[in-house]
Amino acid sequence: MKLTKKQHQWIKQLEDLWNFFDARLKNYSLKTGDLRLQLLLTLTVATHRLIRGFLAQLKGGSNDNLQSKLRTLTEALINVNYILSDDKDFRAKAFVLDSKKIRIRTLDKLIRLMEQEKASSMEAINSIESYKELRESLKQEVSEEENRLGEENASWPSVEQRAKSPRDAQRDWFLIDFVS
Protein backbone atom coordinates (compact mmCIF):
# COMPACT_ATOMS: atom_id res chain seq x y z
CA MET A 1 0.00 0.00 0.00
CA LYS A 2 1.53 3.29 -1.11
CA LEU A 3 0.99 6.18 1.30
CA THR A 4 1.40 9.90 0.71
CA LYS A 5 3.72 12.03 2.83
CA LYS A 6 0.71 13.46 4.68
CA GLN A 7 -0.62 9.97 5.42
CA HIS A 8 2.80 9.00 6.81
CA GLN A 9 2.63 12.11 9.05
CA TRP A 10 -0.81 11.04 10.29
CA ILE A 11 0.49 7.55 11.07
CA LYS A 12 3.37 9.11 13.00
CA GLN A 13 0.89 11.26 14.95
CA LEU A 14 -1.19 8.17 15.72
CA GLU A 15 1.94 6.35 16.90
CA ASP A 16 2.82 9.30 19.16
CA LEU A 17 -0.70 9.31 20.54
CA TRP A 18 -0.60 5.56 21.10
CA ASN A 19 2.76 5.81 22.89
CA PHE A 20 1.40 8.65 25.06
CA PHE A 21 -1.64 6.57 26.06
CA ASP A 22 0.48 3.48 26.58
CA ALA A 23 2.86 5.27 28.95
CA ARG A 24 0.07 6.97 30.91
CA LEU A 25 -2.26 3.99 31.25
CA LYS A 26 0.18 1.40 32.60
CA ASN A 27 -1.02 0.38 36.07
CA TYR A 28 -3.20 3.50 36.32
CA SER A 29 -6.22 3.56 38.57
CA LEU A 30 -8.64 6.43 38.90
CA LYS A 31 -9.29 7.58 42.45
CA THR A 32 -12.37 9.74 41.99
CA GLY A 33 -16.13 9.44 42.03
CA ASP A 34 -16.48 11.92 39.14
CA LEU A 35 -18.41 10.05 36.44
CA ARG A 36 -17.06 12.38 33.75
CA LEU A 37 -13.48 11.40 34.56
CA GLN A 38 -14.36 7.71 34.84
CA LEU A 39 -15.91 7.84 31.36
CA LEU A 40 -12.91 9.77 30.08
CA LEU A 41 -10.59 7.02 31.31
CA THR A 42 -12.80 4.33 29.75
CA LEU A 43 -12.92 6.17 26.42
CA THR A 44 -9.16 6.75 26.60
CA VAL A 45 -8.51 3.05 27.03
CA ALA A 46 -10.90 2.24 24.17
CA THR A 47 -9.24 4.86 21.97
CA HIS A 48 -5.83 3.46 22.84
CA ARG A 49 -6.92 0.00 21.70
CA LEU A 50 -8.48 1.39 18.54
CA ILE A 51 -5.30 3.25 17.65
CA ARG A 52 -3.20 0.14 18.31
CA GLY A 53 -5.41 -1.86 15.91
CA PHE A 54 -5.35 0.96 13.38
CA LEU A 55 -1.55 1.09 13.38
CA ALA A 56 -1.13 -2.68 13.24
CA GLN A 57 -3.42 -2.87 10.25
CA LEU A 58 -1.65 -0.05 8.42
CA LYS A 59 1.78 -1.50 9.13
CA GLY A 60 0.51 -4.84 7.84
CA GLY A 61 -0.29 -3.17 4.53
CA SER A 62 -4.08 -3.22 4.76
CA ASN A 63 -6.55 -0.37 4.76
CA ASP A 64 -9.67 -2.55 4.88
CA ASN A 65 -12.43 -1.04 6.99
CA LEU A 66 -10.19 1.76 8.29
CA GLN A 67 -12.76 4.42 7.48
CA SER A 68 -15.17 2.98 10.04
CA LYS A 69 -12.37 2.87 12.62
CA LEU A 70 -11.52 6.49 11.82
CA ARG A 71 -15.18 7.39 12.26
CA THR A 72 -15.19 5.61 15.63
CA LEU A 73 -12.04 7.46 16.68
CA THR A 74 -13.51 10.79 15.59
CA GLU A 75 -16.78 10.11 17.40
CA ALA A 76 -14.86 9.19 20.57
CA LEU A 77 -13.11 12.57 20.40
CA ILE A 78 -16.44 14.32 19.90
CA ASN A 79 -17.97 12.42 22.84
CA VAL A 80 -15.10 13.26 25.18
CA ASN A 81 -15.24 16.95 24.25
CA TYR A 82 -19.02 17.01 24.64
CA ILE A 83 -19.02 15.24 28.03
CA LEU A 84 -16.22 17.39 29.44
CA SER A 85 -17.79 20.64 28.24
CA ASP A 86 -20.51 20.12 30.88
CA ASP A 87 -19.43 21.31 34.32
CA LYS A 88 -21.75 18.79 35.93
CA ASP A 89 -22.15 15.12 35.07
CA PHE A 90 -25.49 15.28 33.22
CA ARG A 91 -23.88 14.58 29.85
CA ALA A 92 -21.88 11.69 31.27
CA LYS A 93 -25.07 10.21 32.72
CA ALA A 94 -26.87 10.72 29.39
CA PHE A 95 -24.01 8.89 27.65
CA VAL A 96 -24.38 5.90 29.99
CA LEU A 97 -28.16 6.01 29.60
CA ASP A 98 -27.85 6.03 25.80
CA SER A 99 -25.55 3.01 25.99
CA LYS A 100 -28.25 1.14 27.91
CA LYS A 101 -30.85 2.14 25.31
CA ILE A 102 -28.60 0.77 22.56
CA ARG A 103 -28.27 -2.49 24.49
CA ILE A 104 -32.08 -2.68 24.74
CA ARG A 105 -32.45 -2.19 20.98
CA THR A 106 -29.80 -4.86 20.38
CA LEU A 107 -31.59 -7.25 22.72
CA ASP A 108 -34.89 -6.54 20.90
CA LYS A 109 -33.28 -7.58 17.61
CA LEU A 110 -31.65 -10.63 19.15
CA ILE A 111 -34.87 -11.79 20.80
CA ARG A 112 -36.77 -11.31 17.55
CA LEU A 113 -34.19 -13.45 15.72
CA MET A 114 -34.35 -16.11 18.40
CA GLU A 115 -38.15 -16.18 18.21
CA GLN A 116 -37.82 -16.73 14.47
CA GLU A 117 -35.28 -19.49 15.19
CA LYS A 118 -32.59 -17.61 13.28
CA ALA A 119 -30.08 -17.32 16.14
CA SER A 120 -29.57 -20.83 17.44
CA SER A 121 -25.96 -20.12 18.38
CA MET A 122 -27.15 -17.45 20.79
CA GLU A 123 -29.46 -19.94 22.48
CA ALA A 124 -26.40 -22.02 23.26
CA ILE A 125 -25.11 -19.06 25.29
CA ASN A 126 -28.33 -18.06 27.04
CA SER A 127 -32.02 -18.83 26.90
CA ILE A 128 -34.45 -16.44 25.26
CA GLU A 129 -36.03 -15.96 28.69
CA SER A 130 -32.77 -14.73 30.18
CA TYR A 131 -32.35 -12.24 27.32
CA LYS A 132 -35.91 -11.03 27.93
CA GLU A 133 -35.21 -10.68 31.65
CA LEU A 134 -32.07 -8.69 30.91
CA ARG A 135 -33.99 -6.45 28.52
CA GLU A 136 -36.70 -5.81 31.12
CA SER A 137 -34.10 -5.07 33.78
CA LEU A 138 -32.39 -2.57 31.47
CA LYS A 139 -35.73 -0.96 30.60
CA GLN A 140 -36.43 -0.51 34.31
CA GLU A 141 -32.98 1.04 34.87
CA VAL A 142 -33.47 3.39 31.92
CA SER A 143 -36.91 4.45 33.14
CA GLU A 144 -35.64 5.15 36.66
CA GLU A 145 -32.63 7.07 35.39
CA GLU A 146 -34.75 9.14 32.98
CA ASN A 147 -37.05 10.06 35.85
CA ARG A 148 -34.08 11.08 38.02
CA LEU A 149 -32.40 13.13 35.33
CA GLY A 150 -35.44 14.72 33.75
CA GLU A 151 -36.22 14.74 30.04
CA GLU A 152 -33.81 17.55 29.13
CA ASN A 153 -30.79 16.00 30.86
CA ALA A 154 -31.55 12.42 29.82
CA SER A 155 -31.29 12.99 26.08
CA TRP A 156 -28.14 12.12 24.13
CA PRO A 157 -27.99 14.28 21.00
CA SER A 158 -26.90 13.16 17.56
CA VAL A 159 -23.18 13.14 16.77
CA GLU A 160 -23.67 16.27 14.64
CA GLN A 161 -25.19 18.13 17.58
CA ARG A 162 -22.51 16.89 19.98
CA ALA A 163 -19.81 18.06 17.57
CA LYS A 164 -21.26 21.58 17.65
CA SER A 165 -21.02 21.93 21.43
CA PRO A 166 -19.97 25.52 22.37
CA ARG A 167 -16.54 24.58 23.74
CA ASP A 168 -15.87 22.44 20.69
CA ALA A 169 -15.85 25.48 18.42
CA GLN A 170 -12.25 26.06 19.56
CA ARG A 171 -11.35 22.55 18.40
CA ASP A 172 -12.99 22.71 14.95
CA TRP A 173 -9.61 23.25 13.34
CA PHE A 174 -8.45 19.86 14.60
CA LEU A 175 -11.49 17.98 13.30
CA ILE A 176 -11.34 19.69 9.94
CA ASP A 177 -7.63 18.88 9.53
CA PHE A 178 -8.06 15.33 10.92
CA VAL A 179 -10.87 14.24 8.61
CA SER A 180 -9.84 16.10 5.45
C-alpha positions as protocol buffer text, in pm:
chain_id: "A"
residue {
  index: 1
  type: MET
  ca { x: 0 y: 0 z: 0 }
}
residue {
  index: 2
  type: LYS
  ca { x: 153 y: 329 z: -111 }
}
residue {
  index: 3
  type: LEU
  ca { x: 99 y: 618 z: 130 }
}
residue {
  index: 4
  type: THR
  ca { x: 140 y: 990 z: 71 }
}
residue {
  index: 5
  type: LYS
  ca { x: 372 y: 1203 z: 283 }
}
residue {
  index: 6
  type: LYS
  ca { x: 71 y: 1346 z: 468 }
}
residue {
  index: 7
  type: GLN
  ca { x: -62 y: 997 z: 542 }
}
residue {
  index: 8
  type: HIS
  ca { x: 280 y: 900 z: 681 }
}
residue {
  index: 9
  type: GLN
  ca { x: 263 y: 1211 z: 905 }
}
residue {
  index: 10
  type: TRP
  ca { x: -81 y: 1104 z: 1029 }
}
residue {
  index: 11
  type: ILE
  ca { x: 49 y: 755 z: 1107 }
}
residue {
  index: 12
  type: LYS
  ca { x: 337 y: 911 z: 1300 }
}
residue {
  index: 13
  type: GLN
  ca { x: 89 y: 1126 z: 1495 }
}
residue {
  index: 14
  type: LEU
  ca { x: -119 y: 817 z: 1572 }
}
residue {
  index: 15
  type: GLU
  ca { x: 194 y: 635 z: 1690 }
}
residue {
  index: 16
  type: ASP
  ca { x: 282 y: 930 z: 1916 }
}
residue {
  index: 17
  type: LEU
  ca { x: -70 y: 931 z: 2054 }
}
residue {
  index: 18
  type: TRP
  ca { x: -60 y: 556 z: 2110 }
}
residue {
  index: 19
  type: ASN
  ca { x: 276 y: 581 z: 2289 }
}
residue {
  index: 20
  type: PHE
  ca { x: 140 y: 865 z: 2506 }
}
residue {
  index: 21
  type: PHE
  ca { x: -164 y: 657 z: 2606 }
}
residue {
  index: 22
  type: ASP
  ca { x: 48 y: 348 z: 2658 }
}
residue {
  index: 23
  type: ALA
  ca { x: 286 y: 527 z: 2895 }
}
residue {
  index: 24
  type: ARG
  ca { x: 7 y: 697 z: 3091 }
}
residue {
  index: 25
  type: LEU
  ca { x: -226 y: 399 z: 3125 }
}
residue {
  index: 26
  type: LYS
  ca { x: 18 y: 140 z: 3260 }
}
residue {
  index: 27
  type: ASN
  ca { x: -102 y: 38 z: 3607 }
}
residue {
  index: 28
  type: TYR
  ca { x: -320 y: 350 z: 3632 }
}
residue {
  index: 29
  type: SER
  ca { x: -622 y: 356 z: 3857 }
}
residue {
  index: 30
  type: LEU
  ca { x: -864 y: 643 z: 3890 }
}
residue {
  index: 31
  type: LYS
  ca { x: -929 y: 758 z: 4245 }
}
residue {
  index: 32
  type: THR
  ca { x: -1237 y: 974 z: 4199 }
}
residue {
  index: 33
  type: GLY
  ca { x: -1613 y: 944 z: 4203 }
}
residue {
  index: 34
  type: ASP
  ca { x: -1648 y: 1192 z: 3914 }
}
residue {
  index: 35
  type: LEU
  ca { x: -1841 y: 1005 z: 3644 }
}
residue {
  index: 36
  type: ARG
  ca { x: -1706 y: 1238 z: 3375 }
}
residue {
  index: 37
  type: LEU
  ca { x: -1348 y: 1140 z: 3456 }
}
residue {
  index: 38
  type: GLN
  ca { x: -1436 y: 771 z: 3484 }
}
residue {
  index: 39
  type: LEU
  ca { x: -1591 y: 784 z: 3136 }
}
residue {
  index: 40
  type: LEU
  ca { x: -1291 y: 977 z: 3008 }
}
residue {
  index: 41
  type: LEU
  ca { x: -1059 y: 702 z: 3131 }
}
residue {
  index: 42
  type: THR
  ca { x: -1280 y: 433 z: 2975 }
}
residue {
  index: 43
  type: LEU
  ca { x: -1292 y: 617 z: 2642 }
}
residue {
  index: 44
  type: THR
  ca { x: -916 y: 675 z: 2660 }
}
residue {
  index: 45
  type: VAL
  ca { x: -851 y: 305 z: 2703 }
}
residue {
  index: 46
  type: ALA
  ca { x: -1090 y: 224 z: 2417 }
}
residue {
  index: 47
  type: THR
  ca { x: -924 y: 486 z: 2197 }
}
residue {
  index: 48
  type: HIS
  ca { x: -583 y: 346 z: 2284 }
}
residue {
  index: 49
  type: ARG
  ca { x: -692 y: 0 z: 2170 }
}
residue {
  index: 50
  type: LEU
  ca { x: -848 y: 139 z: 1854 }
}
residue {
  index: 51
  type: ILE
  ca { x: -530 y: 325 z: 1765 }
}
residue {
  index: 52
  type: ARG
  ca { x: -320 y: 14 z: 1831 }
}
residue {
  index: 53
  type: GLY
  ca { x: -541 y: -186 z: 1591 }
}
residue {
  index: 54
  type: PHE
  ca { x: -535 y: 96 z: 1338 }
}
residue {
  index: 55
  type: LEU
  ca { x: -155 y: 109 z: 1338 }
}
residue {
  index: 56
  type: ALA
  ca { x: -113 y: -268 z: 1324 }
}
residue {
  index: 57
  type: GLN
  ca { x: -342 y: -287 z: 1025 }
}
residue {
  index: 58
  type: LEU
  ca { x: -165 y: -5 z: 842 }
}
residue {
  index: 59
  type: LYS
  ca { x: 178 y: -150 z: 913 }
}
residue {
  index: 60
  type: GLY
  ca { x: 51 y: -484 z: 784 }
}
residue {
  index: 61
  type: GLY
  ca { x: -29 y: -317 z: 453 }
}
residue {
  index: 62
  type: SER
  ca { x: -408 y: -322 z: 476 }
}
residue {
  index: 63
  type: ASN
  ca { x: -655 y: -37 z: 476 }
}
residue {
  index: 64
  type: ASP
  ca { x: -967 y: -255 z: 488 }
}
residue {
  index: 65
  type: ASN
  ca { x: -1243 y: -104 z: 699 }
}
residue {
  index: 66
  type: LEU
  ca { x: -1019 y: 176 z: 829 }
}
residue {
  index: 67
  type: GLN
  ca { x: -1276 y: 442 z: 748 }
}
residue {
  index: 68
  type: SER
  ca { x: -1517 y: 298 z: 1004 }
}
residue {
  index: 69
  type: LYS
  ca { x: -1237 y: 287 z: 1262 }
}
residue {
  index: 70
  type: LEU
  ca { x: -1152 y: 649 z: 1182 }
}
residue {
  index: 71
  type: ARG
  ca { x: -1518 y: 739 z: 1226 }
}
residue {
  index: 72
  type: THR
  ca { x: -1519 y: 561 z: 1563 }
}
residue {
  index: 73
  type: LEU
  ca { x: -1204 y: 746 z: 1668 }
}
residue {
  index: 74
  type: THR
  ca { x: -1351 y: 1079 z: 1559 }
}
residue {
  index: 75
  type: GLU
  ca { x: -1678 y: 1011 z: 1740 }
}
residue {
  index: 76
  type: ALA
  ca { x: -1486 y: 919 z: 2057 }
}
residue {
  index: 77
  type: LEU
  ca { x: -1311 y: 1257 z: 2040 }
}
residue {
  index: 78
  type: ILE
  ca { x: -1644 y: 1432 z: 1990 }
}
residue {
  index: 79
  type: ASN
  ca { x: -1797 y: 1242 z: 2284 }
}
residue {
  index: 80
  type: VAL
  ca { x: -1510 y: 1326 z: 2518 }
}
residue {
  index: 81
  type: ASN
  ca { x: -1524 y: 1695 z: 2425 }
}
residue {
  index: 82
  type: TYR
  ca { x: -1902 y: 1701 z: 2464 }
}
residue {
  index: 83
  type: ILE
  ca { x: -1902 y: 1524 z: 2803 }
}
residue {
  index: 84
  type: LEU
  ca { x: -1622 y: 1739 z: 2944 }
}
residue {
  index: 85
  type: SER
  ca { x: -1779 y: 2064 z: 2824 }
}
residue {
  index: 86
  type: ASP
  ca { x: -2051 y: 2012 z: 3088 }
}
residue {
  index: 87
  type: ASP
  ca { x: -1943 y: 2131 z: 3432 }
}
residue {
  index: 88
  type: LYS
  ca { x: -2175 y: 1879 z: 3593 }
}
residue {
  index: 89
  type: ASP
  ca { x: -2215 y: 1512 z: 3507 }
}
residue {
  index: 90
  type: PHE
  ca { x: -2549 y: 1528 z: 3322 }
}
residue {
  index: 91
  type: ARG
  ca { x: -2388 y: 1458 z: 2985 }
}
residue {
  index: 92
  type: ALA
  ca { x: -2188 y: 1169 z: 3127 }
}
residue {
  index: 93
  type: LYS
  ca { x: -2507 y: 1021 z: 3272 }
}
residue {
  index: 94
  type: ALA
  ca { x: -2687 y: 1072 z: 2939 }
}
residue {
  index: 95
  type: PHE
  ca { x: -2401 y: 889 z: 2765 }
}
residue {
  index: 96
  type: VAL
  ca { x: -2438 y: 590 z: 2999 }
}
residue {
  index: 97
  type: LEU
  ca { x: -2816 y: 601 z: 2960 }
}
residue {
  index: 98
  type: ASP
  ca { x: -2785 y: 603 z: 2580 }
}
residue {
  index: 99
  type: SER
  ca { x: -2555 y: 301 z: 2599 }
}
residue {
  index: 100
  type: LYS
  ca { x: -2825 y: 114 z: 2791 }
}
residue {
  index: 101
  type: LYS
  ca { x: -3085 y: 214 z: 2531 }
}
residue {
  index: 102
  type: ILE
  ca { x: -2860 y: 77 z: 2256 }
}
residue {
  index: 103
  type: ARG
  ca { x: -2827 y: -249 z: 2449 }
}
residue {
  index: 104
  type: ILE
  ca { x: -3208 y: -268 z: 2474 }
}
residue {
  index: 105
  type: ARG
  ca { x: -3245 y: -219 z: 2098 }
}
residue {
  index: 106
  type: THR
  ca { x: -2980 y: -486 z: 2038 }
}
residue {
  index: 107
  type: LEU
  ca { x: -3159 y: -725 z: 2272 }
}
residue {
  index: 108
  type: ASP
  ca { x: -3489 y: -654 z: 2090 }
}
residue {
  index: 109
  type: LYS
  ca { x: -3328 y: -758 z: 1761 }
}
residue {
  index: 110
  type: LEU
  ca { x: -3165 y: -1063 z: 1915 }
}
residue {
  index: 111
  type: ILE
  ca { x: -3487 y: -1179 z: 2080 }
}
residue {
  index: 112
  type: ARG
  ca { x: -3677 y: -1131 z: 1755 }
}
residue {
  index: 113
  type: LEU
  ca { x: -3419 y: -1345 z: 1572 }
}
residue {
  index: 114
  type: MET
  ca { x: -3435 y: -1611 z: 1840 }
}
residue {
  index: 115
  type: GLU
  ca { x: -3815 y: -1618 z: 1821 }
}
residue {
  index: 116
  type: GLN
  ca { x: -3782 y: -1673 z: 1447 }
}
residue {
  index: 117
  type: GLU
  ca { x: -3528 y: -1949 z: 1519 }
}
residue {
  index: 118
  type: LYS
  ca { x: -3259 y: -1761 z: 1328 }
}
residue {
  index: 119
  type: ALA
  ca { x: -3008 y: -1732 z: 1614 }
}
residue {
  index: 120
  type: SER
  ca { x: -2957 y: -2083 z: 1744 }
}
residue {
  index: 121
  type: SER
  ca { x: -2596 y: -2012 z: 1838 }
}
residue {
  index: 122
  type: MET
  ca { x: -2715 y: -1745 z: 2079 }
}
residue {
  index: 123
  type: GLU
  ca { x: -2946 y: -1994 z: 2248 }
}
residue {
  index: 124
  type: ALA
  ca { x: -2640 y: -2202 z: 2326 }
}
residue {
  index: 125
  type: ILE
  ca { x: -2511 y: -1906 z: 2529 }
}
residue {
  index: 126
  type: ASN
  ca { x: -2833 y: -1806 z: 2704 }
}
residue {
  index: 127
  type: SER
  ca { x: -3202 y: -1883 z: 2690 }
}
residue {
  index: 128
  type: ILE
  ca { x: -3445 y: -1644 z: 2526 }
}
residue {
  index: 129
  type: GLU
  ca { x: -3603 y: -1596 z: 2869 }
}
residue {
  index: 130
  type: SER
  ca { x: -3277 y: -1473 z: 3018 }
}
residue {
  index: 131
  type: TYR
  ca { x: -3235 y: -1224 z: 2732 }
}
residue {
  index: 132
  type: LYS
  ca { x: -3591 y: -1103 z: 2793 }
}
residue {
  index: 133
  type: GLU
  ca { x: -3521 y: -1068 z: 3165 }
}
residue {
  index: 134
  type: LEU
  ca { x: -3207 y: -869 z: 3091 }
}
residue {
  index: 135
  type: ARG
  ca { x: -3399 y: -645 z: 2852 }
}
residue {
  index: 136
  type: GLU
  ca { x: -3670 y: -581 z: 3112 }
}
residue {
  index: 137
  type: SER
  ca { x: -3410 y: -507 z: 3378 }
}
residue {
  index: 138
  type: LEU
  ca { x: -3239 y: -257 z: 3147 }
}
residue {
  index: 139
  type: LYS
  ca { x: -3573 y: -96 z: 3060 }
}
residue {
  index: 140
  type: GLN
  ca { x: -3643 y: -51 z: 3431 }
}
residue {
  index: 141
  type: GLU
  ca { x: -3298 y: 104 z: 3487 }
}
residue {
  index: 142
  type: VAL
  ca { x: -3347 y: 339 z: 3192 }
}
residue {
  index: 143
  type: SER
  ca { x: -3691 y: 445 z: 3314 }
}
residue {
  index: 144
  type: GLU
  ca { x: -3564 y: 515 z: 3666 }
}
residue {
  index: 145
  type: GLU
  ca { x: -3263 y: 707 z: 3539 }
}
residue {
  index: 146
  type: GLU
  ca { x: -3475 y: 914 z: 3298 }
}
residue {
  index: 147
  type: ASN
  ca { x: -3705 y: 1006 z: 3585 }
}
residue {
  index: 148
  type: ARG
  ca { x: -3408 y: 1108 z: 3802 }
}
residue {
  index: 149
  type: LEU
  ca { x: -3240 y: 1313 z: 3533 }
}
residue {
  index: 150
  type: GLY
  ca { x: -3544 y: 1472 z: 3375 }
}
residue {
  index: 151
  type: GLU
  ca { x: -3622 y: 1474 z: 3004 }
}
residue {
  index: 152
  type: GLU
  ca { x: -3381 y: 1755 z: 2913 }
}
residue {
  index: 153
  type: ASN
  ca { x: -3079 y: 1600 z: 3086 }
}
residue {
  index: 154
  type: ALA
  ca { x: -3155 y: 1242 z: 2982 }
}
residue {
  index: 155
  type: SER
  ca { x: -3129 y: 1299 z: 2608 }
}
residue {
  index: 156
  type: TRP
  ca { x: -2814 y: 1212 z: 2413 }
}
residue {
  index: 157
  type: PRO
  ca { x: -2799 y: 1428 z: 2100 }
}
residue {
  index: 158
  type: SER
  ca { x: -2690 y: 1316 z: 1756 }
}
residue {
  index: 159
  type: VAL
  ca { x: -2318 y: 1314 z: 1677 }
}
residue {
  index: 160
  type: GLU
  ca { x: -2367 y: 1627 z: 1464 }
}
residue {
  index: 161
  type: GLN
  ca { x: -2519 y: 1813 z: 1758 }
}
residue {
  index: 162
  type: ARG
  ca { x: -2251 y: 1689 z: 1998 }
}
residue {
  index: 163
  type: ALA
  ca { x: -1981 y: 1806 z: 1757 }
}
residue {
  index: 164
  type: LYS
  ca { x: -2126 y: 2158 z: 1765 }
}
residue {
  index: 165
  type: SER
  ca { x: -2102 y: 2193 z: 2143 }
}
residue {
  index: 166
  type: PRO
  ca { x: -1997 y: 2552 z: 2237 }
}
residue {
  index: 167
  type: ARG
  ca { x: -1654 y: 2458 z: 2374 }
}
residue {
  index: 168
  type: ASP
  ca { x: -1587 y: 2244 z: 2069 }
}
residue {
  index: 169
  type: ALA
  ca { x: -1585 y: 2548 z: 1842 }
}
residue {
  index: 170
  type: GLN
  ca { x: -1225 y: 2606 z: 1956 }
}
residue {
  index: 171
  type: ARG
  ca { x: -1135 y: 2255 z: 1840 }
}
residue {
  index: 172
  type: ASP
  ca { x: -1299 y: 2271 z: 1495 }
}
residue {
  index: 173
  type: TRP
  ca { x: -961 y: 2325 z: 1334 }
}
residue {
  index: 174
  type: PHE
  ca { x: -845 y: 1986 z: 1460 }
}
residue {
  index: 175
  type: LEU
  ca { x: -1149 y: 1798 z: 1330 }
}
residue {
  index: 176
  type: ILE
  ca { x: -1134 y: 1969 z: 994 }
}
residue {
  index: 177
  type: ASP
  ca { x: -763 y: 1888 z: 953 }
}
residue {
  index: 178
  type: PHE
  ca { x: -806 y: 1533 z: 1092 }
}
residue {
  index: 179
  type: VAL
  ca { x: -1087 y: 1424 z: 861 }
}
residue {
  index: 180
  type: SER
  ca { x: -984 y: 1610 z: 545 }
}
